[in-house]
Amino acid sequence: MTTDSDTSANESDSPGRHGNTESNSLQNKKMLCGICDLSLLSRNPVFLVYAFAVFLGSGMAFTAVAALLFLRAESKELSSSRDLSFLISMYGVFNMLGRLLPVPILYLIPALTSVRLYGIALFFAGVISFLSVFANSFAVYGVVTAILGNIIGLTSTLLAQVIKDLFGPSLVTAGVAITTPFLAVGAILGPTFAGLIYDLTSSYDNTFHFFGACSDTAGSFLVIMELYFNKRRRKSRQADEPRHSEEEVEMVSHG
């Protein structure tokens, strides 16, 4: 049997539960609005450049190059099926190790920001892609695979950190949510263009040249973007300094 005291206790708890439900629902709506805030693209040209660099470098170039590495090694008969499996395993191991590199690198080199590291990594990956066409032995190809796996893993870790450093912690959720489709579309188009270029030229070398140029362009965009962003930030700070000093003088005079 349910006593009057139990009934009254349940009734007294229901407003609190109802309030908690409304609060959770409001928080979920705010989070969803933050994720779907596409105005970040329209009101912030710096973010648009960053999203394009992610699409071109981490999306198109890295996805295509990761697939082409092993196809080219097989076409050049640089490795047997067993050696090819070893190359794939090597790529996976160095990709995982590369994801651990940003923290010690940024700690040991304070002048190197996450944006610069990301841009330099993209540019260096493009250079390696250009040079990889000269790899005609399994040992050299193994080194190329390890370097590219390392760089691709490193840049994967930096995606969210770059957004935080450029636009602030409050925009990380929305920034990652908007950047991910750029990355996904690039990952779809990269191998597609790679297959098209191979069908037209019957050579994997041209695909490495094309995606090396894509990676170099993305890295250059990021480095130039950071220089522009820092210059604009310094100007805004210099413009705010006289205003703050005038406010302090007014406060002292009124005091």
C-alpha positions as CSV (number, residue, x, y, z in Angstrom):
1,M,0.0,0.0,0.0
2,T,1.1,3.6,-0.7
3,T,0.9,5.8,2.3
4,D,0.0,9.5,2.3
5,S,3.6,10.3,3.3
6,D,5.0,8.5,0.3
7,T,2.6,10.2,-2.0
8,S,3.5,13.6,-0.7
9,A,7.2,12.8,-0.9
10,N,6.8,11.8,-4.6
11,E,4.8,15.0,-5.3
12,S,7.5,17.1,-3.6
13,D,10.2,15.5,-5.7
14,S,8.4,15.9,-9.0
15,P,9.1,19.7,-9.4
16,G,12.8,19.1,-8.8
17,R,12.9,16.3,-11.3
18,H,10.9,18.4,-13.8
19,G,13.3,21.2,-13.3
20,N,16.3,19.0,-13.9
21,T,14.7,17.6,-17.1
22,E,14.1,21.1,-18.4
23,S,17.7,22.1,-17.5
24,N,19.2,19.1,-19.3
25,S,17.0,19.7,-22.3
26,L,18.1,23.4,-22.4
27,Q,21.7,22.3,-22.2
28,N,21.3,19.8,-25.0
29,K,19.6,22.5,-27.2
30,K,22.5,24.9,-26.5
31,M,25.1,22.2,-27.4
32,L,23.2,21.3,-30.6
33,C,23.0,25.0,-31.6
34,G,26.7,25.4,-30.9
35,I,27.5,22.4,-33.1
36,C,25.3,23.6,-35.9
37,D,26.5,27.2,-35.8
38,L,27.4,27.6,-39.5
39,S,27.8,31.3,-39.1
40,L,31.4,30.7,-38.1
41,L,32.1,30.1,-41.8
42,S,30.5,33.3,-42.9
43,R,31.7,35.8,-40.2
44,N,35.2,34.5,-39.9
45,P,37.3,34.3,-43.1
46,V,40.3,32.9,-41.2
47,F,38.2,29.8,-40.3
48,L,37.2,29.4,-43.9
49,V,40.9,29.3,-44.9
50,Y,41.6,26.8,-42.2
51,A,38.7,24.6,-43.3
52,F,39.8,24.7,-46.9
53,A,43.4,23.8,-45.8
54,V,42.0,20.8,-43.9
55,F,40.0,19.8,-47.0
56,L,42.9,20.1,-49.3
57,G,45.7,18.7,-47.1
58,S,44.4,16.3,-44.5
59,G,41.3,15.4,-46.5
60,M,42.3,15.0,-50.2
61,A,46.1,14.7,-50.2
62,F,46.7,12.5,-47.1
63,T,43.9,10.0,-47.9
64,A,45.0,9.6,-51.5
65,V,48.7,9.4,-50.7
66,A,48.2,6.8,-48.0
67,A,46.4,4.6,-50.5
68,L,48.8,5.3,-53.4
69,L,51.9,4.4,-51.4
70,F,51.1,0.7,-51.4
71,L,49.6,0.6,-54.9
72,R,52.8,2.2,-56.4
73,A,55.0,-0.2,-54.4
74,E,53.1,-3.1,-55.9
75,S,53.1,-1.7,-59.4
76,K,56.9,-1.1,-59.3
77,E,57.4,-4.6,-57.9
78,L,59.3,-3.1,-55.0
79,S,57.8,-5.6,-52.6
80,S,56.2,-9.0,-52.4
81,S,52.8,-9.5,-50.8
82,R,54.5,-10.2,-47.5
83,D,56.6,-7.0,-47.7
84,L,53.5,-5.0,-48.7
85,S,51.8,-6.2,-45.5
86,F,54.9,-5.1,-43.6
87,L,54.7,-1.6,-45.2
88,I,51.0,-1.3,-44.2
89,S,51.8,-2.3,-40.6
90,M,54.7,0.1,-40.5
91,Y,52.5,2.9,-41.7
92,G,50.0,2.1,-39.0
93,V,52.6,2.0,-36.2
94,F,54.2,5.3,-37.3
95,N,50.8,6.9,-37.7
96,M,50.0,6.0,-34.1
97,L,53.4,7.3,-32.9
98,G,52.9,10.6,-34.8
99,R,49.7,11.3,-32.8
100,L,51.9,11.5,-29.7
101,L,54.4,13.9,-31.1
102,P,52.7,17.3,-31.0
103,V,52.9,17.6,-27.2
104,P,56.7,17.1,-26.8
105,I,57.4,19.1,-29.9
106,L,55.3,22.1,-28.8
107,Y,56.8,21.8,-25.3
108,L,60.4,21.7,-26.4
109,I,60.0,24.5,-29.0
110,P,57.9,27.2,-27.4
111,A,58.2,29.5,-30.4
112,L,56.4,26.9,-32.5
113,T,52.6,27.2,-32.3
114,S,50.2,24.5,-33.2
115,V,49.2,26.3,-36.4
116,R,52.8,26.6,-37.5
117,L,53.5,23.0,-36.7
118,Y,50.4,21.9,-38.7
119,G,51.3,24.1,-41.7
120,I,54.9,22.9,-41.7
121,A,53.8,19.3,-41.4
122,L,51.5,19.7,-44.4
123,F,54.2,21.4,-46.5
124,F,56.8,18.8,-45.5
125,A,54.4,16.0,-46.4
126,G,54.0,17.6,-49.9
127,V,57.8,17.7,-50.4
128,I,58.0,14.0,-49.4
129,S,55.2,13.2,-51.8
130,F,57.2,14.8,-54.6
131,L,60.4,13.0,-53.7
132,S,58.7,9.6,-53.2
133,V,58.6,9.1,-57.0
134,F,62.3,8.6,-56.9
135,A,62.1,5.8,-54.3
136,N,63.1,2.7,-56.3
137,S,64.0,0.3,-53.5
138,F,62.1,-1.3,-50.7
139,A,64.3,0.3,-47.9
140,V,63.8,3.8,-49.2
141,Y,60.1,3.2,-49.7
142,G,59.9,2.0,-46.1
143,V,61.5,5.3,-44.9
144,V,59.0,7.3,-47.0
145,T,56.1,5.3,-45.6
146,A,57.3,5.8,-42.0
147,I,57.7,9.6,-42.5
148,L,54.3,10.1,-44.2
149,G,52.6,7.9,-41.6
150,N,54.2,10.0,-38.8
151,I,53.1,13.3,-40.4
152,I,49.6,12.2,-41.0
153,G,49.2,11.0,-37.4
154,L,50.7,14.3,-36.1
155,T,48.3,16.5,-38.1
156,S,45.3,14.4,-37.0
157,T,46.1,15.3,-33.3
158,L,46.4,19.0,-34.1
159,L,43.0,19.5,-35.8
160,A,41.2,20.5,-32.6
161,Q,44.2,22.3,-31.0
162,V,44.6,24.6,-34.0
163,I,40.9,25.7,-33.6
164,K,41.4,26.3,-29.9
165,D,44.5,28.4,-30.4
166,L,43.0,30.4,-33.3
167,F,39.5,31.0,-32.2
168,G,39.3,30.2,-28.5
169,P,38.0,27.3,-26.4
170,S,34.4,28.3,-26.7
171,L,34.4,27.6,-30.5
172,V,36.2,24.2,-30.4
173,T,33.0,22.2,-30.5
174,A,31.5,24.2,-33.4
175,G,34.8,24.3,-35.2
176,V,35.4,20.6,-35.1
177,A,31.8,19.9,-36.1
178,I,32.1,22.2,-39.2
179,T,35.6,21.1,-40.1
180,T,34.8,17.3,-40.0
181,P,32.6,17.5,-43.2
182,F,35.4,19.2,-45.0
183,L,37.7,16.5,-44.0
184,A,35.2,13.8,-45.0
185,V,34.5,15.2,-48.4
186,G,38.2,15.6,-49.0
187,A,38.7,11.9,-48.0
188,I,36.1,10.9,-50.6
189,L,37.3,13.1,-53.4
190,G,41.1,12.4,-52.9
191,P,41.1,8.7,-54.0
192,T,38.6,9.5,-56.7
193,F,40.9,12.1,-58.3
194,A,43.8,9.8,-57.8
195,G,42.1,7.1,-59.8
196,L,41.1,9.6,-62.5
197,I,44.7,10.9,-62.8
198,Y,46.0,7.4,-63.0
199,D,43.5,6.4,-65.7
200,L,44.4,9.5,-67.8
201,T,48.2,9.2,-67.4
202,S,48.8,5.5,-66.6
203,S,51.3,6.6,-63.9
204,Y,51.2,6.9,-60.2
205,D,54.0,9.5,-60.3
206,N,51.6,12.2,-61.6
207,T,49.2,11.5,-58.7
208,F,52.0,12.0,-56.2
209,H,52.9,15.3,-57.9
210,F,49.3,16.5,-57.8
211,F,48.6,15.7,-54.2
212,G,52.1,16.9,-53.1
213,A,51.1,20.3,-54.6
214,C,47.8,20.1,-52.7
215,S,49.5,19.5,-49.5
216,D,52.1,22.2,-50.1
217,T,49.3,24.7,-50.9
218,A,47.4,23.8,-47.8
219,G,50.5,24.2,-45.6
220,S,51.4,27.6,-47.2
221,F,47.8,28.8,-46.6
222,L,48.0,27.9,-42.9
223,V,51.4,29.6,-42.3
224,I,50.3,32.8,-44.2
225,M,47.0,32.7,-42.4
226,E,48.6,32.7,-39.0
227,L,50.9,35.6,-39.9
228,Y,47.9,37.6,-41.0
229,F,45.8,36.6,-37.9
230,N,48.6,37.5,-35.5
231,K,49.1,40.9,-37.3
232,R,45.4,41.7,-37.0
233,R,45.4,40.6,-33.4
234,R,48.3,42.9,-32.6
235,K,46.6,45.9,-34.3
236,S,43.4,45.3,-32.3
237,R,45.4,45.2,-29.1
238,Q,47.2,48.4,-29.9
239,A,43.9,50.1,-30.7
240,D,42.5,49.0,-27.4
241,E,45.4,50.2,-25.3
242,P,44.7,54.0,-25.6
243,R,41.0,53.3,-24.9
244,H,41.9,51.4,-21.7
245,S,44.3,54.1,-20.6
246,E,41.6,56.9,-21.1
247,E,39.2,54.9,-19.0
248,E,41.7,54.5,-16.2
249,V,42.4,58.3,-16.3
250,E,38.7,59.0,-16.1
251,M,38.2,56.6,-13.2
252,V,41.2,58.3,-11.3
253,S,39.8,61.8,-12.0
254,H,36.3,60.8,-10.8
255,G,37.8,59.2,-7.7
